[in-house]
Amino acid sequence: MDAYTQAVAHHRAGRAPQAVAAARAALAAAPDDPLAHNLLGVCLTAPPPQAEGIQVLRTAVARWPTHEHLVTNLAMALQGAGEQQEAWHWLRHLLVLNPASAVAIDRLGFLANTWRGDREQAARLTDRAARLSPQDEGIRIDQSLAWAPHDLDRTILALNAAITLNPQNGYAYVQRAGALLRQGRWQEALHPLRRALKLDPVNDDAIKHALRCQRYNAASRSAVAQGPGPGAGLLLRGPFSTASGYAHMGRRYIQTLRRQAVPLQVVGVFGHETWADEPLEAPVGAKAAINIMVPLAVEPIPGLATILYSMFEGPRISRTWAKQSLAADMVIVPTESSRLAWASQGYPEDRLRVCPLGVDAEPAAADAPPLTLVDGNGRRVDSYRHRFLNVSDAIPRKNLDGVLRVWLRATSRGDDAVLILKPGKGGNETARRHLQAIVRQTQDHVGRSFADAAPIVLVDQPLSEAEMTGLFRTARYYWSLSHGEGWDLPLSKAGAMGMGLIAPAHSSYLDYLDGRFARLIPCTTGPAHLPYSSEPWEPFFGLDWWNPDETVAADIIAGIIAGRDPHLPDASAHLLGNFTWDQAAHKLRRILADAGLLRQGDTP
Protein backbone atom coordinates (compact mmCIF):
# COMPACT_ATOMS: atom_id res chain seq x y z
CA MET A 1 0.00 0.00 0.00
CA ASP A 2 1.53 3.34 -1.06
CA ALA A 3 1.73 6.39 1.21
CA TYR A 4 -1.24 8.12 -0.45
CA THR A 5 -3.53 5.13 0.07
CA GLN A 6 -2.28 4.73 3.64
CA ALA A 7 -3.01 8.40 4.40
CA VAL A 8 -6.55 8.10 3.05
CA ALA A 9 -7.17 4.97 5.14
CA HIS A 10 -5.79 6.57 8.32
CA HIS A 11 -7.81 9.75 7.73
CA ARG A 12 -11.06 7.85 7.24
CA ALA A 13 -10.38 5.85 10.40
CA GLY A 14 -9.78 9.00 12.43
CA ARG A 15 -6.09 8.31 13.05
CA ALA A 16 -4.94 11.91 12.58
CA PRO A 17 -1.19 11.66 13.43
CA GLN A 18 -0.69 8.63 11.18
CA ALA A 19 -2.74 10.26 8.41
CA VAL A 20 -0.62 13.42 8.49
CA ALA A 21 2.65 11.46 8.48
CA ALA A 22 1.56 9.34 5.51
CA ALA A 23 0.24 12.41 3.65
CA ARG A 24 3.60 14.15 4.08
CA ALA A 25 5.31 11.09 2.64
CA ALA A 26 2.85 11.04 -0.28
CA LEU A 27 3.55 14.72 -1.02
CA ALA A 28 7.31 14.17 -0.86
CA ALA A 29 6.93 11.37 -3.39
CA ALA A 30 4.73 13.43 -5.76
CA PRO A 31 5.35 17.18 -5.18
CA ASP A 32 3.66 18.12 -8.48
CA ASP A 33 0.46 16.20 -7.83
CA PRO A 34 -2.36 18.53 -6.71
CA LEU A 35 -4.17 15.62 -5.06
CA ALA A 36 -1.16 15.02 -2.79
CA HIS A 37 -1.26 18.65 -1.68
CA ASN A 38 -5.02 18.36 -1.23
CA LEU A 39 -4.67 15.24 0.91
CA LEU A 40 -2.11 16.81 3.25
CA GLY A 41 -4.22 19.94 3.57
CA VAL A 42 -7.31 17.89 4.39
CA CYS A 43 -5.45 15.80 6.99
CA LEU A 44 -4.04 18.92 8.64
CA THR A 45 -7.38 20.73 8.69
CA ALA A 46 -9.40 17.91 10.24
CA PRO A 47 -11.09 19.43 13.33
CA PRO A 48 -9.69 21.43 14.90
CA PRO A 49 -8.20 23.03 11.76
CA GLN A 50 -4.49 23.82 11.87
CA ALA A 51 -3.02 26.94 10.32
CA GLU A 52 -0.45 24.83 8.49
CA GLY A 53 -3.20 22.88 6.72
CA ILE A 54 -4.90 26.04 5.54
CA GLN A 55 -1.58 27.36 4.26
CA VAL A 56 -0.92 24.11 2.40
CA LEU A 57 -4.28 24.45 0.67
CA ARG A 58 -3.79 28.18 -0.03
CA THR A 59 -0.42 27.50 -1.67
CA ALA A 60 -1.87 24.67 -3.74
CA VAL A 61 -4.86 26.73 -4.87
CA ALA A 62 -2.51 29.52 -5.93
CA ARG A 63 -0.75 26.94 -8.09
CA TRP A 64 -3.89 25.17 -9.37
CA PRO A 65 -6.70 27.75 -9.07
CA THR A 66 -9.15 25.72 -11.17
CA HIS A 67 -8.80 22.50 -9.18
CA GLU A 68 -12.27 21.98 -7.74
CA HIS A 69 -11.27 19.68 -4.85
CA LEU A 70 -8.54 22.03 -3.68
CA VAL A 71 -10.82 25.07 -3.76
CA THR A 72 -13.61 23.18 -1.99
CA ASN A 73 -11.39 22.00 0.84
CA LEU A 74 -9.74 25.39 1.25
CA ALA A 75 -13.15 27.06 1.56
CA MET A 76 -14.36 24.46 4.07
CA ALA A 77 -11.18 24.74 6.15
CA LEU A 78 -11.40 28.53 6.22
CA GLN A 79 -15.03 28.36 7.32
CA GLY A 80 -14.11 25.90 10.07
CA ALA A 81 -11.37 28.25 11.25
CA GLY A 82 -13.76 31.22 11.44
CA GLU A 83 -12.24 32.98 8.39
CA GLN A 84 -15.67 33.62 6.97
CA GLN A 85 -14.88 36.41 4.53
CA GLU A 86 -12.12 34.44 2.79
CA ALA A 87 -14.30 31.31 2.85
CA TRP A 88 -17.05 33.32 1.14
CA HIS A 89 -14.58 34.43 -1.56
CA TRP A 90 -13.41 30.89 -2.36
CA LEU A 91 -16.94 29.46 -2.32
CA ARG A 92 -17.95 32.01 -4.92
CA HIS A 93 -14.85 31.06 -6.92
CA LEU A 94 -15.90 27.42 -6.64
CA LEU A 95 -19.33 28.30 -7.99
CA VAL A 96 -17.68 29.85 -11.05
CA LEU A 97 -15.73 26.63 -11.58
CA ASN A 98 -18.85 24.50 -11.12
CA PRO A 99 -22.20 26.33 -11.18
CA ALA A 100 -23.93 23.09 -10.15
CA SER A 101 -21.79 22.50 -7.04
CA ALA A 102 -24.33 21.75 -4.31
CA VAL A 103 -21.52 22.05 -1.73
CA ALA A 104 -20.66 25.60 -2.81
CA ILE A 105 -24.29 26.69 -2.97
CA ASP A 106 -25.16 25.12 0.39
CA ARG A 107 -22.12 26.60 2.17
CA LEU A 108 -22.77 30.02 0.64
CA GLY A 109 -26.33 29.77 1.91
CA PHE A 110 -25.11 28.83 5.37
CA LEU A 111 -22.71 31.79 5.45
CA ALA A 112 -25.35 34.13 4.03
CA ASN A 113 -27.49 33.19 7.02
CA THR A 114 -25.01 32.96 9.89
CA TRP A 115 -22.27 35.40 8.83
CA ARG A 116 -23.81 38.01 6.55
CA GLY A 117 -27.35 37.95 7.96
CA ASP A 118 -28.96 37.90 4.50
CA ARG A 119 -31.85 35.55 5.32
CA GLU A 120 -33.53 35.90 1.93
CA GLN A 121 -30.37 35.02 0.01
CA ALA A 122 -29.72 32.14 2.42
CA ALA A 123 -33.17 30.68 1.74
CA ARG A 124 -32.74 31.01 -2.03
CA LEU A 125 -29.31 29.35 -1.97
CA THR A 126 -30.22 26.47 0.31
CA ASP A 127 -33.40 25.82 -1.67
CA ARG A 128 -31.26 25.61 -4.82
CA ALA A 129 -28.79 23.28 -3.09
CA ALA A 130 -31.68 21.04 -1.99
CA ARG A 131 -32.94 20.84 -5.59
CA LEU A 132 -29.47 19.87 -6.81
CA SER A 133 -28.92 17.33 -4.05
CA PRO A 134 -32.32 16.32 -2.64
CA GLN A 135 -30.95 13.29 -0.81
CA ASP A 136 -28.37 15.24 1.20
CA GLU A 137 -29.52 15.33 4.83
CA GLY A 138 -27.05 18.05 5.80
CA ILE A 139 -28.33 20.36 3.07
CA ARG A 140 -31.89 19.86 4.32
CA ILE A 141 -30.76 20.85 7.82
CA ASP A 142 -29.10 24.01 6.47
CA GLN A 143 -32.28 24.71 4.49
CA SER A 144 -34.31 24.53 7.71
CA LEU A 145 -31.95 26.94 9.45
CA ALA A 146 -32.18 29.40 6.55
CA TRP A 147 -35.97 29.43 6.69
CA ALA A 148 -36.27 29.44 10.49
CA PRO A 149 -36.04 33.21 11.04
CA HIS A 150 -38.98 34.06 8.78
CA ASP A 151 -41.03 30.97 7.83
CA LEU A 152 -41.36 28.26 10.45
CA ASP A 153 -43.73 26.21 8.26
CA ARG A 154 -41.02 25.83 5.62
CA THR A 155 -38.51 25.11 8.36
CA ILE A 156 -40.65 22.19 9.50
CA LEU A 157 -40.98 20.89 5.93
CA ALA A 158 -37.19 20.91 5.49
CA LEU A 159 -36.75 19.09 8.80
CA ASN A 160 -39.37 16.53 7.78
CA ALA A 161 -37.29 15.85 4.66
CA ALA A 162 -34.12 15.47 6.77
CA ILE A 163 -35.89 13.04 9.10
CA THR A 164 -37.14 10.99 6.14
CA LEU A 165 -33.59 10.77 4.80
CA ASN A 166 -32.23 9.74 8.20
CA PRO A 167 -34.78 8.69 10.85
CA GLN A 168 -31.92 8.19 13.32
CA ASN A 169 -30.90 11.87 13.41
CA GLY A 170 -31.96 13.14 16.83
CA TYR A 171 -30.87 16.69 16.00
CA ALA A 172 -33.55 17.03 13.31
CA TYR A 173 -36.27 15.88 15.72
CA VAL A 174 -35.18 18.40 18.34
CA GLN A 175 -35.04 21.21 15.77
CA ARG A 176 -38.54 20.27 14.57
CA ALA A 177 -39.81 20.42 18.14
CA GLY A 178 -38.19 23.82 18.61
CA ALA A 179 -39.93 25.18 15.50
CA LEU A 180 -43.28 23.87 16.76
CA LEU A 181 -42.68 25.48 20.16
CA ARG A 182 -42.03 28.82 18.48
CA GLN A 183 -45.46 28.45 16.87
CA GLY A 184 -47.08 27.78 20.26
CA ARG A 185 -47.70 24.11 19.39
CA TRP A 186 -46.16 22.50 22.47
CA GLN A 187 -48.40 19.42 22.38
CA GLU A 188 -47.32 18.62 18.81
CA ALA A 189 -43.70 19.19 19.83
CA LEU A 190 -43.87 16.26 22.24
CA HIS A 191 -43.90 13.67 19.44
CA PRO A 192 -40.51 14.55 17.88
CA LEU A 193 -39.10 15.02 21.38
CA ARG A 194 -40.12 11.49 22.33
CA ARG A 195 -38.44 10.21 19.16
CA ALA A 196 -35.26 12.14 19.97
CA LEU A 197 -35.18 10.85 23.54
CA LYS A 198 -35.78 7.30 22.36
CA LEU A 199 -32.69 7.63 20.17
CA ASP A 200 -30.69 9.34 22.94
CA PRO A 201 -32.22 9.40 26.44
CA VAL A 202 -29.67 12.00 27.63
CA ASN A 203 -30.11 14.42 24.72
CA ASP A 204 -29.79 17.69 26.64
CA ASP A 205 -31.70 19.89 24.20
CA ALA A 206 -34.56 17.40 23.98
CA ILE A 207 -34.78 17.23 27.77
CA LYS A 208 -34.87 21.03 28.04
CA HIS A 209 -37.55 21.30 25.34
CA ALA A 210 -39.63 18.64 27.10
CA LEU A 211 -39.34 20.45 30.43
CA ARG A 212 -40.59 23.64 28.83
CA CYS A 213 -43.56 21.73 27.39
CA GLN A 214 -44.40 20.53 30.90
CA ARG A 215 -44.23 24.05 32.27
CA TYR A 216 -46.32 25.46 29.42
CA ASN A 217 -48.95 22.78 30.06
CA ALA A 218 -49.04 23.70 33.75
CA ALA A 219 -49.29 27.43 32.97
CA SER A 220 -52.12 26.88 30.47
CA ARG A 221 -54.08 24.75 32.93
CA SER A 222 -53.54 27.34 35.66
CA ALA A 223 -54.82 30.11 33.38
CA VAL A 224 -58.00 28.11 32.63
CA ALA A 225 -58.53 27.32 36.33
CA GLN A 226 -58.26 31.04 37.10
CA GLY A 227 -61.39 31.69 35.07
CA PRO A 228 -62.15 34.72 32.89
CA GLY A 229 -60.71 38.13 33.61
CA PRO A 230 -57.26 39.40 34.59
CA GLY A 231 -54.61 37.09 35.98
CA ALA A 232 -53.55 36.79 39.61
CA GLY A 233 -49.85 36.79 38.73
CA LEU A 234 -47.38 36.89 35.86
CA LEU A 235 -45.30 34.38 33.93
CA LEU A 236 -41.82 35.62 33.01
CA ARG A 237 -39.73 33.79 30.45
CA GLY A 238 -36.12 34.64 29.63
CA PRO A 239 -32.44 33.66 29.83
CA PHE A 240 -32.32 34.38 33.56
CA SER A 241 -29.27 32.29 34.47
CA THR A 242 -26.93 33.67 31.79
CA ALA A 243 -24.68 36.73 31.83
CA SER A 244 -26.57 38.62 29.11
CA GLY A 245 -28.25 42.01 29.35
CA TYR A 246 -31.66 40.37 29.00
CA ALA A 247 -30.78 38.07 31.92
CA HIS A 248 -29.80 41.05 34.08
CA MET A 249 -33.04 42.79 33.16
CA GLY A 250 -35.08 39.69 33.98
CA ARG A 251 -33.40 39.12 37.34
CA ARG A 252 -33.99 42.72 38.37
CA TYR A 253 -37.66 42.46 37.46
CA ILE A 254 -38.02 39.19 39.38
CA GLN A 255 -36.39 40.66 42.48
CA THR A 256 -38.46 43.86 42.30
CA LEU A 257 -41.82 42.26 41.49
CA ARG A 258 -41.33 39.88 44.38
CA ARG A 259 -40.72 42.79 46.72
CA GLN A 260 -43.98 44.24 45.40
CA ALA A 261 -45.72 40.92 46.25
CA VAL A 262 -46.64 40.07 42.64
CA PRO A 263 -47.03 36.26 42.25
CA LEU A 264 -44.58 35.01 39.62
CA GLN A 265 -44.00 31.89 37.61
CA VAL A 266 -40.53 31.99 36.09
CA VAL A 267 -39.64 29.85 33.06
CA GLY A 268 -36.04 29.91 31.89
CA VAL A 269 -35.34 29.55 28.19
CA PHE A 270 -33.67 26.21 28.93
CA GLY A 271 -36.59 24.68 30.81
CA HIS A 272 -35.86 23.80 34.43
CA GLU A 273 -33.55 26.74 34.96
CA THR A 274 -32.26 27.77 38.36
CA TRP A 275 -29.71 30.20 39.72
CA ALA A 276 -28.32 30.78 43.19
CA ASP A 277 -30.71 33.45 44.49
CA GLU A 278 -33.90 32.84 42.53
CA PRO A 279 -35.65 29.44 42.78
CA LEU A 280 -38.37 28.76 40.26
CA GLU A 281 -42.00 28.63 41.33
CA ALA A 282 -45.26 26.86 40.48
CA PRO A 283 -47.98 28.34 38.19
CA VAL A 284 -49.77 31.41 39.58
CA GLY A 285 -52.83 31.83 37.40
CA ALA A 286 -51.05 34.17 35.01
CA LYS A 287 -52.91 35.44 31.95
CA ALA A 288 -49.81 37.03 30.39
CA ALA A 289 -46.46 35.46 29.48
CA ILE A 290 -43.76 38.15 29.33
CA ASN A 291 -40.91 37.06 27.04
CA ILE A 292 -37.78 39.04 27.94
CA MET A 293 -35.75 38.29 24.83
CA VAL A 294 -35.42 38.87 21.08
CA PRO A 295 -38.49 38.15 18.92
CA LEU A 296 -37.01 35.03 17.29
CA ALA A 297 -36.88 33.18 20.63
CA VAL A 298 -40.51 33.77 21.71
CA GLU A 299 -42.63 30.66 22.37
CA PRO A 300 -46.36 31.44 22.73
CA ILE A 301 -48.24 29.57 25.47
CA PRO A 302 -51.86 28.62 24.72
CA GLY A 303 -54.31 30.45 26.97
CA LEU A 304 -51.87 33.26 27.87
CA ALA A 305 -51.35 36.56 26.10
CA THR A 306 -47.92 36.69 24.47
CA ILE A 307 -45.97 39.78 25.57
CA LEU A 308 -42.60 40.52 23.98
CA TYR A 309 -40.40 42.75 26.16
CA SER A 310 -37.46 43.53 23.95
CA MET A 311 -35.33 46.31 22.52
CA PHE A 312 -33.32 47.20 19.44
CA GLU A 313 -30.17 49.21 18.92
CA GLY A 314 -30.86 50.74 15.50
CA PRO A 315 -33.37 53.09 13.86
CA ARG A 316 -35.57 50.21 12.67
CA ILE A 317 -35.84 46.47 13.26
CA SER A 318 -35.34 43.92 10.49
CA ARG A 319 -38.23 42.52 8.46
CA THR A 320 -37.59 39.16 10.12
CA TRP A 321 -38.00 40.67 13.58
CA ALA A 322 -41.08 42.54 12.40
CA LYS A 323 -42.72 39.35 11.12
CA GLN A 324 -41.94 37.37 14.26
CA SER A 325 -43.12 40.24 16.48
CA LEU A 326 -46.58 40.04 14.93
CA ALA A 327 -47.10 36.80 16.86
CA ALA A 328 -47.02 38.85 20.08
CA ASP A 329 -50.20 40.42 21.42
CA MET A 330 -48.14 43.34 22.74
CA VAL A 331 -44.56 44.56 22.41
CA ILE A 332 -43.06 46.45 25.34
CA VAL A 333 -39.80 48.34 24.84
CA PRO A 334 -37.71 50.40 27.28
CA THR A 335 -37.24 53.53 25.16
CA GLU A 336 -38.86 55.75 22.58
CA SER A 337 -36.02 54.83 20.22
CA SER A 338 -37.01 51.16 20.29
CA ARG A 339 -40.70 52.05 19.94
CA LEU A 340 -39.88 53.87 16.71
CA ALA A 341 -37.74 50.93 15.55
CA TRP A 342 -40.80 48.63 15.74
CA ALA A 343 -43.31 51.17 14.45
CA SER A 344 -41.12 51.98 11.42
CA GLN A 345 -41.45 48.38 10.25
CA GLY A 346 -45.23 48.34 10.55
CA TYR A 347 -45.83 46.83 13.97
CA PRO A 348 -49.24 48.21 15.11
CA GLU A 349 -48.61 51.24 17.30
CA ASP A 350 -51.67 50.52 19.43
CA ARG A 351 -49.93 47.33 20.58
CA LEU A 352 -46.64 49.08 21.44
CA ARG A 353 -45.85 50.27 24.97
CA VAL A 354 -42.80 51.97 26.49
CA CYS A 355 -41.63 50.85 29.93
CA PRO A 356 -38.18 52.20 30.93
CA LEU A 357 -35.82 49.92 32.80
CA GLY A 358 -34.17 50.72 36.12
CA VAL A 359 -30.59 51.69 36.84
CA ASP A 360 -28.67 51.12 40.01
CA ALA A 361 -25.24 51.40 41.56
CA GLU A 362 -25.27 47.75 42.69
CA PRO A 363 -26.02 48.46 46.36
CA ALA A 364 -25.39 44.79 47.18
CA ALA A 365 -21.73 45.45 46.42
CA ALA A 366 -21.60 48.87 48.06
CA ASP A 367 -18.50 48.03 50.08
CA ALA A 368 -16.51 46.77 47.10
CA PRO A 369 -13.15 48.59 46.99
CA PRO A 370 -11.67 49.95 43.75
CA LEU A 371 -9.72 47.35 41.80
CA THR A 372 -5.95 47.65 41.83
CA LEU A 373 -4.84 47.86 38.20
CA VAL A 374 -1.46 48.65 36.64
CA ASP A 375 -0.57 49.71 33.12
CA GLY A 376 2.02 48.11 30.86
CA ASN A 377 4.84 50.04 32.57
CA GLY A 378 3.80 48.98 36.07
CA ARG A 379 2.22 52.30 37.00
CA ARG A 380 -0.93 52.06 39.12
CA VAL A 381 -4.03 53.12 37.23
CA ASP A 382 -5.38 55.05 40.22
CA SER A 383 -2.34 57.33 40.03
CA TYR A 384 -3.60 58.80 36.74
CA ARG A 385 -5.66 61.96 37.06
CA HIS A 386 -7.98 61.17 34.14
CA ARG A 387 -9.28 57.59 34.12
CA PHE A 388 -11.76 56.65 31.38
CA LEU A 389 -13.70 53.37 31.38
CA ASN A 390 -15.48 51.48 28.61
CA VAL A 391 -17.25 48.16 29.26
CA SER A 392 -18.39 46.62 25.99
CA ASP A 393 -18.79 43.24 24.37
CA ALA A 394 -16.17 42.92 21.63
CA ILE A 395 -18.72 43.15 18.81
CA PRO A 396 -18.92 45.64 15.93
CA ARG A 397 -21.97 47.48 17.32
CA LYS A 398 -19.99 48.62 20.36
CA ASN A 399 -17.61 50.48 18.02
CA LEU A 400 -14.42 49.65 19.89
CA ASP A 401 -12.55 50.46 16.68
CA GLY A 402 -13.96 53.99 16.95
CA VAL A 403 -12.96 54.21 20.61
CA LEU A 404 -9.42 53.21 19.67
CA ARG A 405 -9.28 55.68 16.77
CA VAL A 406 -10.42 58.55 18.97
CA TRP A 407 -7.96 57.61 21.72
CA LEU A 408 -5.08 57.51 19.22
CA ARG A 409 -6.01 60.92 17.85
CA ALA A 410 -6.90 62.63 21.13
CA THR A 411 -4.08 61.53 23.45
CA SER A 412 -0.31 61.52 23.68
CA ARG A 413 2.12 59.34 25.60
CA GLY A 414 2.80 62.04 28.17
CA ASP A 415 -0.84 62.70 29.06
CA ASP A 416 -1.90 62.04 32.63
CA ALA A 417 -4.70 59.80 31.36
CA VAL A 418 -5.52 56.13 30.95
CA LEU A 419 -8.29 54.20 29.18
CA ILE A 420 -9.60 51.06 30.89
CA LEU A 421 -11.21 48.62 28.46
CA LYS A 422 -13.33 45.75 29.77
CA PRO A 423 -14.46 43.60 26.81
CA GLY A 424 -17.71 42.06 27.98
CA LYS A 425 -17.57 39.05 30.25
CA GLY A 426 -13.86 38.41 29.58
CA GLY A 427 -11.94 35.26 28.82
CA ASN A 428 -13.40 34.89 25.31
CA GLU A 429 -10.95 33.86 22.58
CA THR A 430 -13.18 35.23 19.81
CA ALA A 431 -13.28 38.60 21.57
CA ARG A 432 -9.50 38.58 21.92
CA ARG A 433 -9.03 37.94 18.21
CA HIS A 434 -11.51 40.71 17.38
CA LEU A 435 -9.63 43.19 19.57
CA GLN A 436 -6.23 42.14 18.23
CA ALA A 437 -7.44 42.62 14.66
CA ILE A 438 -8.92 46.06 15.22
CA VAL A 439 -5.84 47.22 17.15
CA ARG A 440 -3.68 46.39 14.11
CA GLN A 441 -6.18 47.87 11.67
CA THR A 442 -6.62 51.04 13.72
CA GLN A 443 -2.89 51.77 13.86
CA ASP A 444 -2.69 51.32 10.07
CA HIS A 445 -5.78 53.47 9.52
CA VAL A 446 -4.71 56.34 11.77
CA GLY A 447 -1.04 56.09 10.87
CA ARG A 448 0.03 56.18 14.50
CA SER A 449 1.13 53.60 17.04
CA PHE A 450 -0.58 53.05 20.37
CA ALA A 451 2.87 53.41 21.91
CA ASP A 452 2.56 57.13 21.10
CA ALA A 453 -0.83 57.51 22.83
CA ALA A 454 -1.86 57.51 26.48
CA PRO A 455 -1.92 53.97 27.89
CA ILE A 456 -4.78 51.52 27.55
CA VAL A 457 -5.33 48.88 30.24
CA LEU A 458 -7.24 45.79 29.13
CA VAL A 459 -9.21 43.94 31.83
CA ASP A 460 -9.84 40.63 30.12
CA GLN A 461 -10.69 38.28 32.98
CA PRO A 462 -14.25 37.56 34.19
CA LEU A 463 -15.24 39.65 37.24
CA SER A 464 -17.80 39.11 39.97
CA GLU A 465 -20.50 41.70 40.65
CA ALA A 466 -18.45 43.16 43.49
CA GLU A 467 -15.33 43.24 41.32
CA MET A 468 -17.26 44.97 38.54
CA THR A 469 -18.36 47.62 41.02
CA GLY A 470 -14.73 47.93 42.07
CA LEU A 471 -13.75 48.36 38.42
CA PHE A 472 -16.22 51.23 38.06
CA ARG A 473 -14.82 52.83 41.22
CA THR A 474 -11.36 52.75 39.63
CA ALA A 475 -12.42 55.23 36.93
CA ARG A 476 -13.65 58.83 36.89
CA TYR A 477 -15.44 58.91 33.53
CA TYR A 478 -17.46 56.42 31.55
CA TRP A 479 -17.20 56.75 27.78
CA SER A 480 -19.34 55.06 25.11
CA LEU A 481 -18.99 55.44 21.37
CA SER A 482 -21.54 52.73 20.56
CA HIS A 483 -23.40 52.63 17.26
CA GLY A 484 -26.67 52.05 19.12
CA GLU A 485 -28.06 50.82 22.45
CA GLY A 486 -31.38 49.39 23.54
CA TRP A 487 -30.46 50.30 27.13
CA ASP A 488 -26.81 50.73 28.11
CA LEU A 489 -26.53 48.91 31.46
CA PRO A 490 -22.84 49.70 32.14
CA LEU A 491 -23.21 53.40 31.29
CA SER A 492 -26.38 53.80 33.35
CA LYS A 493 -24.68 52.06 36.27
CA ALA A 494 -21.67 54.38 35.92
CA GLY A 495 -23.93 57.40 35.92
CA ALA A 496 -25.78 56.14 38.98
CA MET A 497 -22.43 55.80 40.75
CA GLY A 498 -21.60 59.45 40.02
CA MET A 499 -19.09 58.98 37.20
CA GLY A 500 -18.90 61.61 34.47
CA LEU A 501 -20.61 60.38 31.30
CA ILE A 502 -19.60 60.78 27.65
CA ALA A 503 -22.09 59.24 25.22
CA PRO A 504 -23.40 59.49 21.66
CA ALA A 505 -26.62 61.44 21.17
CA HIS A 506 -28.73 58.59 19.82
CA SER A 507 -30.95 55.59 20.65
CA SER A 508 -31.60 54.89 24.34
CA TYR A 509 -29.18 57.54 25.58
CA LEU A 510 -31.64 60.27 24.64
CA ASP A 511 -34.31 58.73 26.89
CA TYR A 512 -32.31 59.22 30.08
CA LEU A 513 -29.56 61.73 29.21
CA ASP A 514 -29.29 65.23 27.84
CA GLY A 515 -26.73 68.02 28.01
CA ARG A 516 -27.48 68.61 31.68
CA PHE A 517 -26.25 65.15 32.65
CA ALA A 518 -23.58 64.12 30.12
CA ARG A 519 -21.26 65.23 27.36
CA LEU A 520 -23.14 64.14 24.24
CA ILE A 521 -21.55 63.40 20.86
CA PRO A 522 -23.54 64.27 17.71
CA CYS A 523 -24.23 61.44 15.27
CA THR A 524 -25.25 60.61 11.72
CA THR A 525 -26.81 57.39 10.41
CA GLY A 526 -25.31 55.00 7.90
CA PRO A 527 -25.11 51.32 6.91
CA ALA A 528 -23.99 48.87 9.59
CA HIS A 529 -20.84 47.06 8.57
CA LEU A 530 -17.84 45.26 10.02
CA PRO A 531 -14.89 47.40 11.18
CA TYR A 532 -12.70 48.54 8.28
CA SER A 533 -14.87 46.60 5.84
CA SER A 534 -17.83 47.07 3.53
CA GLU A 535 -19.23 43.70 4.63
CA PRO A 536 -22.47 43.87 6.63
CA TRP A 537 -22.60 42.89 10.28
CA GLU A 538 -24.90 39.87 10.49
CA PRO A 539 -27.51 41.08 13.06
CA PHE A 540 -27.88 44.39 11.17
CA PHE A 541 -27.92 43.12 7.58
CA GLY A 542 -29.59 45.74 5.40
CA LEU A 543 -30.03 48.10 8.35
CA ASP A 544 -28.51 51.37 9.48
CA TRP A 545 -27.01 52.39 12.79
CA TRP A 546 -25.64 55.61 14.21
CA ASN A 547 -22.09 56.86 13.61
CA PRO A 548 -20.82 59.16 16.39
CA ASP A 549 -18.76 62.15 15.28
CA GLU A 550 -15.22 61.07 16.14
CA THR A 551 -13.80 64.58 15.74
CA VAL A 552 -16.16 65.90 18.40
CA ALA A 553 -15.46 62.85 20.59
CA ALA A 554 -11.71 63.48 20.33
CA ASP A 555 -12.22 67.15 21.24
CA ILE A 556 -14.22 66.12 24.35
CA ILE A 557 -11.56 63.63 25.49
CA ALA A 558 -8.69 66.04 24.76
CA GLY A 559 -10.54 68.88 26.51
CA ILE A 560 -10.98 66.84 29.69
CA ILE A 561 -7.32 65.81 29.72
CA ALA A 562 -6.11 69.36 29.03
CA GLY A 563 -8.29 70.79 31.81
CA ARG A 564 -10.57 72.76 29.52
CA ASP A 565 -13.56 70.70 30.74
CA PRO A 566 -12.69 69.91 34.36
CA HIS A 567 -16.14 69.18 35.77
CA LEU A 568 -18.44 66.80 33.95
CA PRO A 569 -22.05 66.89 35.17
CA ASP A 570 -23.26 64.39 37.76
CA ALA A 571 -26.19 62.30 36.52
CA SER A 572 -26.60 60.14 39.65
CA ALA A 573 -29.52 62.03 41.25
CA HIS A 574 -31.35 62.21 37.94
CA LEU A 575 -30.90 58.48 37.13
CA LEU A 576 -31.59 57.14 40.61
CA GLY A 577 -34.55 59.47 41.05
CA ASN A 578 -36.29 58.78 37.74
CA PHE A 579 -35.20 55.32 36.61
CA THR A 580 -35.45 52.90 39.52
CA TRP A 581 -36.44 49.25 39.26
CA ASP A 582 -39.41 49.92 41.55
CA GLN A 583 -40.64 52.53 39.08
CA ALA A 584 -40.05 50.14 36.18
CA ALA A 585 -42.01 47.34 37.87
CA HIS A 586 -44.91 49.66 38.75
CA LYS A 587 -45.05 50.90 35.15
CA LEU A 588 -45.02 47.33 33.83
CA ARG A 589 -47.88 46.39 36.15
CA ARG A 590 -49.93 49.40 35.06
CA ILE A 591 -49.46 48.48 31.39
CA LEU A 592 -50.64 44.92 32.01
CA ALA A 593 -53.53 46.00 34.24
CA ASP A 594 -54.73 48.47 31.62
CA ALA A 595 -54.70 45.61 29.08
CA GLY A 596 -56.85 43.46 31.38
CA LEU A 597 -54.04 40.97 31.97
CA LEU A 598 -53.25 41.64 35.66
CA ARG A 599 -55.67 42.38 38.47
CA GLN A 600 -56.17 46.08 39.00
CA GLY A 601 -55.93 45.54 42.74
CA ASP A 602 -52.34 44.43 42.29
CA THR A 603 -51.26 47.87 41.09
CA PRO A 604 -50.64 50.92 43.32
LINWOCOR-V888506 format. One record per helix or strand of 2 or more residues. SS is the DSSP state (hx for helix, st for strand). FROM is the first residue (numbers start at 1). TO is the last residue. If there is no record, write none. Layout:
ss=<SS | SS>
from=<FROM | FROM>
to=<TO | TO>
//
This chain:
ss=<hx | hx | hx | hx | hx | hx | hx | hx | hx | hx | hx | hx | hx | st | hx | st | st | hx | st | hx | st | hx | hx | st | hx | hx | st | hx | hx | st | hx | hx | st | hx | st | hx | st | hx | st | st | hx | st | hx | hx | hx | hx>
from=<3 | 16 | 34 | 51 | 68 | 84 | 102 | 119 | 137 | 152 | 170 | 186 | 204 | 233 | 245 | 263 | 288 | 295 | 305 | 319 | 330 | 336 | 349 | 352 | 363 | 381 | 386 | 396 | 400 | 417 | 429 | 450 | 455 | 465 | 477 | 489 | 500 | 509 | 519 | 523 | 538 | 544 | 550 | 572 | 581 | 600>
to=<12 | 29 | 44 | 63 | 80 | 97 | 116 | 132 | 148 | 165 | 182 | 199 | 226 | 238 | 259 | 268 | 292 | 297 | 310 | 325 | 333 | 343 | 351 | 354 | 365 | 383 | 392 | 398 | 410 | 423 | 446 | 452 | 458 | 474 | 479 | 496 | 504 | 512 | 521 | 527 | 540 | 548 | 562 | 578 | 594 | 602>
//
